[in-house]
C-alpha cells in the first residue's frame, strides 16, 4: 500500500470509528462463568486454520494505518507493537474485540472487516513474518524505578509471562518484553480499573493493589526487555566521504 493510501486511511480511522455501529458488549471478567482463555468460539476455529501469510498481507493493509506497515505500533502508546507477538494472542484479541469481550471502539470497525476465522488466521500468519523493530517506546530509564519494576515482575509476573517477558502462546499469555512503555502502562491501568474486560482475572487481582508508582515501575522494566524473535536488520550506514 502506498503512502498516499496510508495517509487517507489514517484520516478516516476516527471517522469510521464514529460512524460504525457500536460493538456488542458481552460479560467479561465480571461475568459469571467467564473463562478468559477458553478455547472456544471464533478464536478456536481460527487457531485450527492454517494461516496464509500472502492473503494475510493484503488483509493487514488496513491495520497498517495504525499499527504501521512493519507492525511497530506507535511509541506514544496509542497502538501496540504487533511484530513479535504470538499468533494465538493476536487471534484471541481480534476475536474478543469482534465478539464484544474487549472494548476498543477504534479497532472494532476494522476488526469487523475480517470476514471469518480463516482471515483472522491469515492476518496473524502475516504478522508472524514481520521482523521485530530494534527500537520501541521506553520509559525514563530511571535505575531505581527499573529495580523496583524488576522485583515486582520477578515476584508476581514471570510465572505467567516468563523470565524474559516472552509469554506463552499455548496459554494466550502475550509477549510483553519490548512493548511500548506507554502502551503497557495504559493497559495495566485499565486492567487495574476493571476496564480491560477480557483480562485474566488472576492478573486483575495482582494489579488491583498496585500504586501508580508500581505500575510505572513495572512498565519501565517490561519495556526495557528485548522481544524474542527475529530482529530487523539495522539500516546500513552511508559510507564516509573521502576528504
C-alpha positions, 0 to 999 in steps of 0.5 A: 500500500502506498503512502498516499493510501496510508495517509487517507486511511489514517484520516478516516480511522476516527471517522469510521470509528464514529460512524460504525455501529457500536460493538456488542458488549458481552460479560467479561471478567465480571461475568459469571462463568467467564473463562478468559482463555477458553478455547472456544468460539471464533478464536478456536476455529481460527487457531485450527486454520492454517494461516496464509501469510500472502492473503494475510498481507493484503488483509493487514493493509488496513491495520497498517494505518495504525499499527504501521506497515512493519507492525511497530505500533506507535511509541506514544502508546496509542497502538501496540507493537504487533511484530513479535507477538504470538499468533494465538494472542493476536487471534484471541484479541481480534476475536474478543474485540469482534465478539464484544469481550474487549472494548476498543471502539477504534479497532472494532470497525476494522476488526469487523472487516475480517470476514471469518476465522480463516482471515483472522488466521491469515492476518496473524500468519502475516504478522508472524513474518514481520521482523521485530523493530530494534527500537520501541517506546521506553520509559525514563530509564530511571535505575531505581524505578527499573529495580523496583519494576524488576522485583515486582515482575520477578515476584508476581509476573514471570510465572505467567509471562516468563523470565524474559517477558516472552509469554506463552502462546499455548496459554494466550499469555502475550509477549510483553518484553519490548512493548511500548512503555506507554502502551503497557502502562495504559493497559495495566491501568485499565486492567487495574480499573476493571476496564480491560474486560477480557483480562485474566482475572488472576492478573486483575487481582495482582494489579488491583493493589498496585500504586501508580508508582508500581505500575510505572515501575513495572512498565519501565522494566517490561519495556526495557526487555528485548522481544524474542524473535527475529530482529530487523536488520539495522539500516546500513550506514552511508559510507564516509566521504573521502576528504 
